[in-house]
Amino acid sequence: MYTLLSGLYKYVFQKDEYCVLILGLDNAGKTTFLEQTKTKFSKNYKGMNLSKITTTVGLNIGTIDVGKARLMFWDLGGQEELQSLWDKYYAESHGLIYVIDSTDEERMSESKEAFEKMISSEALESVPLLVLANKQDVPNCLSVPDIKTAFSDCASKIGKRDCLVQPCSALTGINTQNYFKYTQNYRKINKATR
Ligand code: G3D
């Protein structure tokens, strides 16, 4: 009887947990995006002043609940020396968000190289990918077609995996709520295989 009731309780209340990595070069806006997300999705969460956030050194973690899913975000530092740590987290991840600074044309090829190296990892082969062209609030920033052109070499490596490129502003919150679609995709992934 206890087993039956605890099973029923878990079925009704327990949330499926998914780990989502937030990657990208330093200064791309990863931490701002995570704070914006926590503020939007967590009741009573008193976020930091978004304009006071400084670049990630190490790791930031955040959890939000979306419907029956609990998304645990891991925002990893993007400095060159920290990028070598990214792959330690790949095997645990169910979703991937790659943040690009659309205002930083100079570092676009650096960002593309980091992205290409990341998606070449076998551990990420079936993981859905959300690419955020961030800082779209800044006039004259690169558009999504510009960024797709800069990243065109990567198309074959993206292959058939689920991938969406989304213009957004982590600072203003515009277009930062695409988890609903992606949560559906995380559900499709057989957790037992990861
Ligand atoms: P990181 O975690 O990827 O290293 P941060 O990046 O979130 O620390 O952001 C780096 C800088 O970019 C911060 O500015 C932050 O305010 C700014 N930023 C992040 N997202 C946006 C955005 O959507 N629009 C604009 N205009 N700026 C953004 P500072 O000045 O603190 O370095």
Residues whose N, C-alpha, C, O or C-beta is under 5 A from the ligand:
A	BS01	G3D	L25 D26 N27 A28 G29 K30 T31 T32 F33 L50 S51 I53 T54 T55 T56 N134 K135 Q136 D137 V138 C168 S169 A170 L171 T172
